[in-house]
Amino acid sequence: MFEAAARNLRTAERYLIAPPLAATFGSSTVSVCDISAKGARFRHDAPLEMGNKSVLKVPVDGHPSPFSLEAVVVWTQVDSTVAGRFVTGVRTYAPPDLVNSLLAQLHASNRSNRIEELRSTDRFYVVPSLAGTFGDVPALIEDLSARGARIDTATELAPQSATLRFNVPMTELDLSLSARVVWTAMKSISGGGKRYRAGLVIGDKPELLRLAIGTLCEQNRATLDTKSLRLKLKIMRARARQLAPALGAIETSGIGAEQYLLIQGVREELRLNPEEAFHWYRRARISIADPKTRALAPPIADHPDALAVWEYLDRSIDPTIVGRAFAL
């Protein structure tokens, strides 16, 4: 039950839709930018409430009528790329045959590209970008996870497999990783030249890649993707609210069922993601040495596991509650 909620909602392969597909969600006009067998993400003008249920109608060329999928809003947020717009993620409920037919139609019309990383590991931004190569192509590594990377190149990469090579500065860590291009997009046009981005899935040496990410974090060259974290927390909170009624008995311990599920979900998330856990335990070590933090959270001030969870939750849960959930 306590498996990380964010991962529970990201267990189907996603497909990037380019250009976005005009559709409707209830009475709202939306642009669907990616879709999977279990959900979709779209952009729109008017805000939507979490938990809002409606029908997502998706017209597709070559199909006589729009595909209609029952959907519920799981998360929504301001679109950081376009002022006055919003981005929303929905969980869809439809027969598998219908969803497979929609995906097949999108593939046939060359409107979709597979995004295979499934986001089972967390992403870390690398600043400044690391110089490396993908095959024979010079590349700048913009972000890393234990299973993938995003790179910047001067040429557009075709779908292919090659070796991603880079060195972690000031160390003897030289990495050569088998990787495959799963998506490409234009990044910018400047001075008559073009830059491209590519998403890579990395199929080997996850432990070595985690070591590289951890070292970059220690050098303050890599930081956790906080936008992804905020989204994950929204999903985890939604799942905790959904499951809380079935766990009413826990209330007798003085911990709200929703809070208990959220804390346990974060514990499981850190257990399953060593590179992410490294980041939060580092934050916990800093907190232990900070007198102000110790004064704010005396029940957990000497317990790095509990402090890591408290920091992950942006200190939004009373530290006494966190301590009880850990049975300290």
N, C-alpha and C positions, 0 to 999 in steps of 0.2 A: 504493500500500500504506500510505503514511504519512498518508493523509487522517485527520483527527481521529476517533478511535474513538468518542467520545461521539456525534458526529453520525451515524456509520454506523448506530447502533442507534436513532436517532430520526428515521426517514425516512418513517414512515407516520402519517397523521392519527390522533390519539387521541380517545377519546370518554369523557367523564366519566359515570359511572353513578350516578344518584341516585334512590332511596337505593341504597347498595352492595348487590351481589348475593351472596347466600349461595352458596358453592361448596365444592369440595374440591380439594386438591392432594395427591395420594397419600392418606395417612391423616389429613391435617391439614384441619380446617375453616377456611375462609378467607372473607373478604368482599372481593369484587372491586370496586375503586373506579374504575378506568379500564381501557380496553382499546383495542387497535388491531389492524390486520391482522397485525402482527408481534410483539405482546407484550401483557402485562397487568401491572397493579400491584394487589396485594391486601394486606390487613391480617390479622394472625393472632396467636395467643397464644404458640406455641412457636417458638424460633429455628430458622432453616433455614440450611444451609451453602451457600455459593456453589458452583455447579457441580452441585448436586443436580438430578437428572432425575426427572420423574414425569409423571402425566397430570392436567391441570387439567380438572375436570368442572364445567360451568356449566349448571345448570337454568334454563330460561327459560319463562315463562308462554306457553301456546299451542303448545309443542313437546313431543311425547310423551316424549322421553328427553333427558337432559343432553347438551350439546355436549361432546365429549371432544377436548382439544387436548394434544398432547405439548409439554412445556415444560421449560426448564432455568433455574435460578436464576442471574441475572446480577449482582444486587446485593441486599443485605438490610441493614436498619439498624433501630435502636430507633425506635419511633413517638414523635415529640416531642410529640404531642397527647394521647396516652393512656398513662398509666403501665402498664408491664408488657406492652405490646403491641409488635408489630413490623410493619414495612412491607417488602415484598419486590417486586422487579421481575423478571419472567421473560420470556424470549424463547420465543415459541411457534412450533411447526412443524406446520402443518396445510394441507390443500389449500385453495386460494383460495376455492373454492365453499363449503366448510364455514364458513370465517371470514366470508365475505360474508353467508351465511345467518344466522349468529349476530348480526352487526351489524344486519341488516335486521329481525330479530325484536326486538332491543332498541329500534330506532327506532320500530317499529310499536307497541310497548307504552309508548312515551314514557319509557323508562328511561335514555336516553342523550342527552348534549349534546356537540356537536363542540368539540374544543379545537384550533384551527387554527394556533397559533403555531409548531408543529413544533420549537421550541427550537433554532433554528439560530443564534440570537444569545444572548448572556448577559444575565441580568437584574441590575439594580442597584436596591437598596432606597434610597428617598429619605426621609431623616429630618432634620427633621420633614417631613411630607407637603407637597407643593406645592399651592397653591390654583390652581384653573383652572376651566374649564367644558367640558362635553360637550354640544354644541348649546346649549340654553338652561338646562341643568341645572348648578348649582354642583357641583364635584367636587374631591376631594382626591386627588392623584396619589401613590400609595404606592410603586410601582416602575415602572421604565422599561427597555426594551431598544430596539434599533435597529428592531424591527418590532412592538412592542406596548407595552402599559401595563396596569397594574391600578389602578382608581380606586375611591374610596369615595364613595357618594352617599346622600342621605336618602330617595330614592325608587328603587324597583326599575325598572331599565331593560329595556325590551322589545328584542328583536333589531332593530337599526336601524343606519343609517349617519348620522354627523354629524361635525362638526368639533371636534376636541380643541384647546383653546387654553390656553396657559400662558406665563408669563414666567420666565426664569431670573433669580433675584434678583441685584441689583447689576450687571446687564448690560443691554445693549439687545437681547438675544435674546428676541424675541416669536415664539412658534411657533404656527402654525395648521396642523393636520394632519388629513387625511382618515382617519377611523377607523370601525371597525365593531364592535359588541358581539358577542362569540362565546360568552360564558357569563355568568351572574349567580348570586349566592348571597347569603343573608342573612349579615351580618357580626355583628350584635349586637342585643340588645333591652335598652334601658336607660331607666328613667324614663318608661315608656309610649311611647317612640319607638323606631324601628327604623333601622338602618343597613345598607346593602347594598354588596357588592363586585361589580365587573364587570371582565371581561377584555376588552381591546380589541386588535384587530389593526390595525396602522397600515400603510397602503399606499403612502405617499409620503414624500419628503424624508428618507431614511435618513441621509444625510451631515449634514444639519442637526441631526437628533436625536442623532447620535453626538457632534457638537460640544457640544450641550446637556449630554449625559451627562458628557463629559469636563470641562466647566466645573464641573458640580456636584461631580464628584470632587475637583477642585482646591479647591473651597470646603468640602470635607469634608461635603457634604450628601448624597452618593451613595456607597454602598459595594457591592462585588460580593456577590452572593448566595452566601455561603460554603456553605450547605447544598447548593445546586445544584452548586457546585464539587466538594464532597466526593463527591457522587453521580457526577458526571462522571468524577472520577479513579478511582472504583471500576470504572466501565464501561471506561475506557481501560486500566486494569491488567488487567482480565479479557480484553480484546481482545488486549493485548500477549502475555499468557500463551498465548492461543489460536494466535497467529501465530508465536510464537518458534521452534517446532520446524522451521518451513520456512526459517528464516534462520540456521541453525547456522554458516554460514561466517563470520559477523561475529565469532564468538567469538575468532578468531585475532588480532583487533585489541586484545584485552584488555577488550572491552566485552561484557557479557552481552547476548544477543539480545533478551531481554525489556526490559532497561533501554534499549537502543538504540531499540527500537520505541516505548517510552513517551516518550523524549525527542523523537524525531521527530514523534510524535503531538501533543505539546504545541507544538512549533514550528509545525506546520501549523494548529493551533487558533488560535494568536496571529496567524498570517498572515491567517486568514479572518475574524477578529473584531477589527476596529480598536479598538472601544471597550474590549474586554477587554484588548487589548494595551496600551492607554494606561494602564490600572490597573497592570499588571505592570511596565511600563517605568518607571513612576513609583516603584514599589517598588525597582526595580534602581538608580535614581539615588540613592535614599536609602541603599541598601546600599553603593554605591561610596564614599560619604562616611563610612561607619561603620567605624572602625578595628577593632572586634571582628569584623565580617563579613569584612573584608579578611584578617584573621588566620585565619579559619575556611576561607576559600575563595581562597587565593592564586592557583591556576591560572586562575581566571575573574574575579578581582577588578576588572579593568579592561575587562571585556567585558559591556556591558549586555544583549545578546541572551542570552548564556549565564546571566547572573544572573537574568534574568526567568524563564527556564525552571526554574532551580534553586528560585526562590522559589515558582513555581506548583506545583511538586512538593513543597512544604512542606519543602524541604531534605532530602528522604528519600534522595536519590542522592548519592553522593560527588562533590564538585565536580570532582575529577580525571576521573571518568568523563564528566561533563557536558562538560568541556573537550575530551576525546578525541572525543566524538560531534560536536562542532562543528569538529573538526580544527583547533583553535587552536594 
